[in-house]
Amino acid sequence: MKYWLIKSEPKTYSISDMKQEKTCIWDGVRNYQARNFLRQMNSGDLAFFYHSNTTPPGIIGLVKILESGIADPTQFDPKSKYYDPKSTPNSPRWQTVSVEFVEEFSKLISLANLKQQFTGDELLVVRKGNRLSVMPLAENVAEKILAMKDNFSPN
């Protein structure tokens, strides 16, 4: 099993939305490096759910990867802001995964708190200038975050 971090703006799709829907397709990723990380995900992997573009940003929950290698349907929809005219059903450029809600944390683990605990080499989300919406986490980092989720003061 591998660990990941996936980001979403709560106004677009929040942990509450995920909790209510129970499962979803993680669509709309249009960065090649993030897409390549999505391609590396496998069923059973866990992903930390990170709220971005909010105050404060941070990790708010956990989801499980159900299925990988799914062609992102938004790339084929001309009405979608994620439409890609160069992508075809026979040769899709964008893949995604389906995820399942696991847990909403009782407290958000803020970016400020993450920066106190990890370097940019340990956790990409704390690296200055990093805007990736999907990123891998080392097992020891994931375990430390899981241990932190109920044992810190938010800031």
GIPE-V473571 format. One record per residue. N is the residue number from 0. RES is the residue in one letter. OMEGA is omega in whole degrees, 0 to 359 (none if undefined). NEAR is the number of other C-alpha atoms within 8 Angstrom. D_LAST is the distance of its C-alpha to the last C-alpha in whole Angstrom. Layout:
N&RES&OMEGA&NEAR&D_LAST / N&RES&OMEGA&NEAR&D_LAST
//
This chain:
0&M&177&6&31 / 1&K&178&11&28 / 2&Y&183&13&24 / 3&W&170&12&23 / 4&L&178&13&20 / 5&I&184&11&21 / 6&K&173&10&19 / 7&S&174&12&20 / 8&E&183&11&19 / 9&P&177&11&18 / 10&K&179&5&21 / 11&T&179&6&23 / 12&Y&186&9&23 / 13&S&175&11&20 / 14&I&177&12&19 / 15&S&176&6&21 / 16&D&180&8&24 / 17&M&180&13&24 / 18&K&181&10&24 / 19&Q&182&6&27 / 20&E&180&7&29 / 21&K&176&8&29 / 22&T&176&9&30 / 23&C&170&9&30 / 24&I&182&8&31 / 25&W&188&9&28 / 26&D&174&9&30 / 27&G&178&8&30 / 28&V&182&10&29 / 29&R&173&8&31 / 30&N&186&7&30 / 31&Y&180&6&32 / 32&Q&177&7&30 / 33&A&177&13&28 / 34&R&179&14&31 / 35&N&175&8&32 / 36&F&177&11&29 / 37&L&180&12&30 / 38&R&181&10&34 / 39&Q&182&6&33 / 40&M&179&11&31 / 41&N&176&11&33 / 42&S&180&9&33 / 43&G&175&8&31 / 44&D&178&12&29 / 45&L&180&12&25 / 46&A&174&12&22 / 47&F&181&13&19 / 48&F&186&14&18 / 49&Y&174&13&15 / 50&H&179&15&15 / 51&S&178&10&15 / 52&N&178&7&16 / 53&T&179&8&13 / 54&T&350&4&10 / 55&P&172&7&8 / 56&P&176&11&10 / 57&G&181&11&10 / 58&I&185&12&12 / 59&I&182&15&13 / 60&G&185&13&17 / 61&L&175&13&20 / 62&V&179&13&23 / 63&K&177&13&27 / 64&I&179&16&29 / 65&L&184&11&32 / 66&E&179&10&35 / 67&S&177&13&35 / 68&G&180&8&37 / 69&I&174&9&37 / 70&A&180&8&38 / 71&D&184&11&36 / 72&P&182&7&38 / 73&T&180&11&36 / 74&Q&183&15&38 / 75&F&186&11&41 / 76&D&182&9&41 / 77&P&180&9&42 / 78&K&182&5&40 / 79&S&175&8&36 / 80&K&179&6&34 / 81&Y&179&9&34 / 82&Y&177&11&38 / 83&D&183&8&39 / 84&P&179&8&43 / 85&K&182&5&44 / 86&S&178&11&43 / 87&T&177&9&45 / 88&P&178&6&45 / 89&N&180&4&48 / 90&S&181&6&45 / 91&P&178&11&42 / 92&R&189&7&39 / 93&W&176&11&36 / 94&Q&179&12&35 / 95&T&181&16&33 / 96&V&168&15&32 / 97&S&183&13&31 / 98&V&179&13&28 / 99&E&177&12&28 / 100&F&175&11&25 / 101&V&188&8&24 / 102&E&167&8&21 / 103&E&181&9&18 / 104&F&180&10&15 / 105&S&177&7&14 / 106&K&175&8&10 / 107&L&172&11&9 / 108&I&188&12&8 / 109&S&174&12&6 / 110&L&179&11&9 / 111&A&179&7&7 / 112&N&178&10&7 / 113&L&179&10&10 / 114&K&177&9&11 / 115&Q&186&6&11 / 116&Q&188&6&13 / 117&F&171&10&15 / 118&T&176&9&18 / 119&G&177&10&19 / 120&D&179&7&22 / 121&E&186&9&21 / 122&L&187&11&18 / 123&L&184&9&20 / 124&V&179&9&17 / 125&V&180&12&15 / 126&R&180&10&18 / 127&K&178&5&19 / 128&G&180&4&21 / 129&N&181&8&21 / 130&R&180&5&21 / 131&L&180&9&23 / 132&S&178&10&22 / 133&V&180&12&24 / 134&M&179&12&23 / 135&P&174&9&24 / 136&L&174&12&22 / 137&A&182&9&24 / 138&E&181&8&25 / 139&N&177&6&23 / 140&V&179&10&20 / 141&A&180&10&20 / 142&E&178&8&21 / 143&K&177&8&18 / 144&I&178&8&16 / 145&L&178&7&18 / 146&A&182&8&17 / 147&M&196&9&14 / 148&K&178&12&13 / 149&D&187&8&14 / 150&N&178&6&13 / 151&F&174&6&9 / 152&S&182&4&7 / 153&P&175&8&4 / 154&N&none&6&0
//
